[in-house]
Amino acid sequence: MLCRKESTSVAILCTVSFIQSYLLVNIFPYQAYMSVYLWNRQHPEKAITVEQAGPCAAFLTTSFMIGRTLTAHYWGRIADIYGRRLVLIATLIGSGWACLWFGMTSRYGGWFGAVAARGVIGGWNSIVGVIKTLATELAYYNYDSGHRCGAQISDETEQCDDTQVSAHDENTLSHNLHVNQNNQHLCDEQKKRETRIVGLVMSMRAWGFLGAPAIAGYLADPLMVREHENGTATSSNMFVVQILQSYPYLLPNLVGALLCWIAAAAVFLVIPETLEECTSLCSIVREYWDQNTCKKRSRLKMRQPTVYTDSTYGSLADDANKNTGQNKRICEETTNATSISSIWSRRSTRRHLMAYWLYSFVIMCIDEAFPLYCISRNNGLGQLSEYDIGTILSIAGLIFAMGQYHVYLYIVDRLGVYGSLSFGCWWGVLPVSFIPAAALIASFSDRYFFKMMYIALLVGLTKIFQSAFFSGITMATNWTVPKEMRSSMNGFGGMGAGGAKALGPLLAGYWMSICLSWDRDGKIYGSCIAFLGLGSLSVPLIVYLHFLERSENES
């Protein structure tokens, strides 16, 4: 059971995970329509249709991932030096302002266009690594003493071992054995608690998939501005209507900005700092203030020159050299411990990160391909609107949210962490090949309910097993590095995953545009080929995961 303080901290961390998912997912219901609207508004002489919107929509997702790739590792290094709380607060505040920028843009490209704004959101929102690190460290944090429980357990165990060496009586030996058994039991309980907390935090992505599409699909373009000629609706004197006419996709991003700022305040008030030896921001500001104050005082004292002896100059020089050498040594040790080369040189860590990156690439391809399939007019379903796509993703998110946590715990208990990776790969990727079968359901029944529920059920079930994979790979990768490297490692992992996810939308955008152009006269050959190709990507992933599990068992 979690104590009250721990439960509150985990709840706030789950909220941050939800917001991170919201900022990524909320664009899916309307990104294709937004791309067409902004592109045609900026380039009326090169107007495009929804079937041609794949590459343009892909660049919005790709720019987000490029921004995450460029900053993820550095956010992790900052978290390992200055603490987890500072990074969470800074990124949430910055993400909120970037959301407002994206919602109020009126251009697709350029320095101040939608593509650049999404890149800035991704750069500020590179907090996946910090969230994963906190999810693990909160399980070992003692809220009464303000220290990690794991450190205390190791100290007690060392004391018990020393006592065993010097003990000769039966009572002392039995006491030491009892203490060691209690410590082992406590470690097992903390590992179980780590599994539960990581599962809870990662499952909030499910609620993000539930809430984000519903909110964004309902709020995006409420006046249907994109359907009016020349990109403007009927004029009105109401201020709110004029704002929504000028910026039809503002409301979903305004909600995201408000969520970011509220979560930043909650992190500041509730979540403790789990990094034991970190340099606080207040100490940095205080040190900078003291240095400037000393400089000002020294300038004032220059009017009354002070006579120093040779011994005084010698002691001052020795102190300066000592402090400079100590600070340089600490800085070099911290930099070397958290550098990319030191993380990449760890073979086990490198192999786990590569599995994480490959799976992220495949999942982003699937996530990008789905809305492009929905808006096509030749897929056998009919062209779906933002609201329809949001409804499908919301139902899928509900299935995802209700089943993810329990399925994840069941799979880990029965198959272990590495077994959950293989299971999540098979059932999280391969079933997407059956998405085009929704056209067959639509051909036998004109009821809107059946085809929508089929797609939502299929997407929701795949999301459950995808999340199980990400939860398992998070725990397995965290175990490969010491605690002082976790944020940097997760930041580096997020940087690689961001690069993989940046390539995924580009591949999916061009792939879907080519395949969907083959659908003609009720024939859906292109849609079937598109999703069969995406589902087949699970095969090389399974091969690599078997290699990873075998190598870990041998080591």
Salt bridges, closest charged atoms under 4 A:
GLU6 OE1 - ARG193 NH1 3.34
GLU45 OE2 - HIS43 ND1 3.97
GLU51 OE1 - ARG377 NH2 2.53
ASP80 OD1 - ARG84 NH1 2.74
GLU137 OE2 - ARG84 NH2 2.56
GLU189 OE2 - HIS185 NE2 3.92
GLU333 OE2 - ARG329 NH1 3.25
ASP367 OD1 - LYS463 NZ 2.51
GLU386 OE2 - ARG226 NE 2.79
